[in-house]
Amino acid sequence: MRKILRRPRARSFIAAAAVAGGLVLTMATPASADYTSPLYSTLKACNNARPTYYSSWTVPGPCYKMYDWKGEKVVGYAFLVKTRG
């Protein structure tokens, strides 16, 4: 190891790798799972799918109606998956 550190290229490569690794670790955001589930055609299908989203990190919310872009027609049902806090 000592002979490798005497070489300027190896020394600069190790230093650059250490700096890059430090940047990756410091700039990483914590994991979060706040997202909307896929659309389900019926309320029953939505409620049946909710237990599959329970984990030690996440918990699903209640099912709610999803409307089309005009806000007039119900196109399905979905729920929000939240990170446990």
C-alpha positions as CSV (number, residue, x, y, z in Angstrom):
1,M,0.0,0.0,0.0
2,R,2.8,2.4,0.8
3,K,4.4,2.0,-2.7
4,I,1.0,2.8,-4.3
5,L,0.6,6.0,-2.4
6,R,4.0,7.2,-3.6
7,R,2.7,7.3,-7.2
8,P,1.1,10.6,-8.0
9,R,-1.6,9.2,-10.2
10,A,-2.7,6.6,-7.7
11,R,-2.7,9.2,-4.9
12,S,-4.8,11.6,-6.9
13,F,-7.2,8.8,-7.9
14,I,-7.7,7.8,-4.3
15,A,-8.3,11.4,-3.3
16,A,-10.8,12.0,-6.1
17,A,-12.6,8.8,-5.2
18,A,-12.8,9.8,-1.5
19,V,-14.2,13.3,-2.4
20,A,-16.7,11.8,-4.8
21,G,-17.9,9.3,-2.3
22,G,-18.2,12.0,0.4
23,L,-20.3,14.2,-2.0
24,V,-22.6,11.3,-2.8
25,L,-23.2,10.5,0.8
26,T,-23.7,14.1,1.9
27,M,-26.0,15.1,-1.0
28,A,-28.2,12.0,-0.8
29,T,-31.8,12.7,0.3
30,P,-33.5,10.4,2.8
31,A,-35.8,7.8,1.4
32,S,-39.4,8.8,1.2
33,A,-42.3,6.8,-0.1
34,D,-45.1,9.4,-0.4
35,Y,-46.7,8.4,-3.7
36,T,-50.1,7.6,-5.1
37,S,-51.0,4.0,-5.8
38,P,-52.1,2.7,-9.2
39,L,-55.7,3.3,-10.2
40,Y,-58.2,0.6,-9.4
41,S,-61.5,0.3,-11.2
42,T,-63.7,-0.3,-8.1
43,L,-63.6,0.7,-4.5
44,K,-63.6,-2.9,-3.5
45,A,-60.4,-3.6,-5.6
46,C,-58.8,-0.6,-4.1
47,N,-59.5,-1.7,-0.5
48,N,-58.3,-5.2,-1.3
49,A,-55.0,-3.9,-2.6
50,R,-54.2,-1.6,0.4
51,P,-52.8,-4.4,2.7
52,T,-50.1,-5.1,0.2
53,Y,-48.7,-1.6,0.8
54,Y,-48.2,-2.1,4.6
55,S,-44.5,-2.4,5.5
56,S,-42.2,-1.3,8.3
57,W,-41.6,1.9,6.3
58,T,-44.9,2.7,4.7
59,V,-48.6,2.8,5.5
60,P,-51.4,3.3,3.0
61,G,-54.1,5.9,3.5
62,P,-57.8,5.5,2.7
63,C,-59.1,5.0,-0.8
64,Y,-60.5,8.0,-2.6
65,K,-62.1,8.8,-6.0
66,M,-59.9,9.9,-8.9
67,Y,-61.5,12.2,-11.4
68,D,-60.8,12.9,-15.1
69,W,-59.1,16.2,-16.1
70,K,-62.4,18.1,-16.1
71,G,-63.2,16.9,-12.6
72,E,-66.6,15.5,-13.6
73,K,-66.2,11.7,-14.2
74,V,-64.8,9.2,-11.7
75,V,-62.1,7.2,-13.5
76,G,-61.0,5.0,-10.6
77,Y,-59.9,4.8,-7.0
78,A,-56.5,5.2,-5.5
79,F,-54.8,5.8,-2.1
80,L,-51.7,7.6,-0.9
81,V,-48.8,5.6,0.5
82,K,-47.0,7.5,3.2
83,T,-43.7,7.1,4.9
84,R,-44.1,6.2,8.6
85,G,-42.9,9.0,10.8
